[in-house]
Amino acid sequence: MNFGQFINLLKGDMSLIGPRPYLPREKEDMGEYYEDIIACKPALGGVWQARGRSNVGFENRCRLDRFYNKHKGLWFDFKILIWTAVSVFQSKGAR
C-alpha cells in the first residue's frame, strides 16, 4: 500500500476489501463482469489477491471480483483478510 492509497482509504474513496482498481484500458476486456465490478468501491485487497495473486489470469480475476460483489459482507471480508495474510506469509502467487 502506498501513501496515496492510505489517504484514499481514510477519505472513504477506497475500501479495505473489494476489487482492486482496474485500468481504464481494461474496461472493454472486463466484458460481462464490468457492471458487477464497478458496483463496488475500489479496494486495497480482494479475493483474487487472497486466492492466487499473480497466478490468477484476468478473466478469473474478473470472476472473483463479481463473486465478491454478490457475496460481500463483514464475515466474507474477514475471511478475505485471513486468506490474504496467509498468502502473503506463504509467498503464494508472488512474483
C-alpha positions as CSV (number, residue, x, y, z in Angstrom):
1,M,0.0,0.0,0.0
2,N,1.3,3.4,-0.9
3,F,0.7,6.7,0.9
4,G,-1.9,7.8,-1.7
5,Q,-3.9,4.6,-1.2
6,F,-3.8,5.1,2.6
7,I,-5.2,8.6,2.2
8,N,-7.9,7.4,-0.1
9,L,-8.8,4.7,2.4
10,L,-9.1,7.3,5.2
11,K,-11.2,9.6,3.0
12,G,-13.5,6.8,2.2
13,D,-12.7,6.7,-1.5
14,M,-11.4,3.2,-1.2
15,S,-12.3,0.2,0.9
16,L,-10.0,-2.2,2.7
17,I,-11.6,-5.2,0.9
18,G,-13.1,-5.4,-2.5
19,P,-12.0,-5.4,-6.1
20,R,-8.6,-3.8,-6.8
21,P,-8.9,-0.8,-9.2
22,Y,-8.8,-1.7,-12.9
23,L,-7.0,0.4,-15.5
24,P,-9.3,2.4,-17.8
25,R,-8.0,0.5,-20.8
26,E,-9.2,-2.8,-19.2
27,K,-12.9,-1.7,-19.3
28,E,-13.6,-3.4,-22.7
29,D,-11.8,-6.6,-21.6
30,M,-14.0,-6.8,-18.4
31,G,-17.0,-7.6,-20.7
32,E,-19.9,-9.0,-18.8
33,Y,-18.2,-8.5,-15.4
34,Y,-17.9,-4.8,-15.7
35,E,-21.2,-3.7,-14.1
36,D,-20.7,-6.0,-11.1
37,I,-17.2,-4.9,-10.5
38,I,-17.8,-1.2,-10.7
39,A,-20.7,-1.6,-8.3
40,C,-18.1,-2.0,-5.6
41,K,-15.8,0.7,-4.3
42,P,-12.1,0.1,-5.4
43,A,-10.1,-1.6,-2.6
44,L,-6.7,-2.3,-1.3
45,G,-7.2,-6.1,-1.4
46,G,-9.7,-8.6,-2.5
47,V,-10.5,-12.2,-3.3
48,W,-8.1,-12.6,-6.3
49,Q,-5.1,-11.5,-4.2
50,A,-6.1,-13.9,-1.4
51,R,-6.7,-16.7,-3.8
52,G,-3.6,-16.7,-6.1
53,R,-2.4,-13.2,-6.6
54,S,-0.1,-13.3,-9.7
55,N,-1.2,-16.8,-10.7
56,V,-4.8,-15.6,-11.4
57,G,-5.5,-14.7,-15.0
58,F,-7.5,-11.6,-16.0
59,E,-10.8,-13.4,-16.6
60,N,-10.6,-15.3,-13.4
61,R,-9.8,-12.1,-11.6
62,C,-13.0,-10.6,-13.0
63,R,-15.0,-13.7,-12.0
64,L,-13.6,-13.5,-8.4
65,D,-14.4,-9.8,-8.2
66,R,-18.0,-10.4,-9.4
67,F,-18.3,-13.2,-6.9
68,Y,-17.2,-10.7,-4.2
69,N,-19.8,-8.2,-5.3
70,K,-22.6,-10.8,-5.0
71,H,-21.4,-12.2,-1.6
72,K,-19.9,-9.2,0.1
73,G,-20.4,-8.8,3.8
74,L,-18.5,-8.4,7.1
75,W,-17.9,-12.1,7.5
76,F,-16.7,-12.6,3.9
77,D,-14.4,-9.6,4.3
78,F,-12.9,-11.0,7.5
79,K,-12.2,-14.3,5.7
80,I,-10.5,-12.5,2.8
81,L,-8.3,-10.7,5.3
82,I,-7.2,-14.0,6.8
83,W,-6.7,-15.6,3.4
84,T,-4.6,-12.6,2.3
85,A,-2.4,-12.8,5.3
86,V,-1.8,-16.5,4.8
87,S,-1.0,-16.0,1.1
88,V,1.5,-13.2,1.9
89,F,3.3,-15.1,4.6
90,Q,3.5,-18.2,2.4
91,S,4.5,-16.1,-0.6
92,K,1.8,-17.8,-2.8
93,G,1.5,-16.2,-6.2
94,A,4.2,-13.6,-5.5
95,R,6.4,-12.6,-8.4
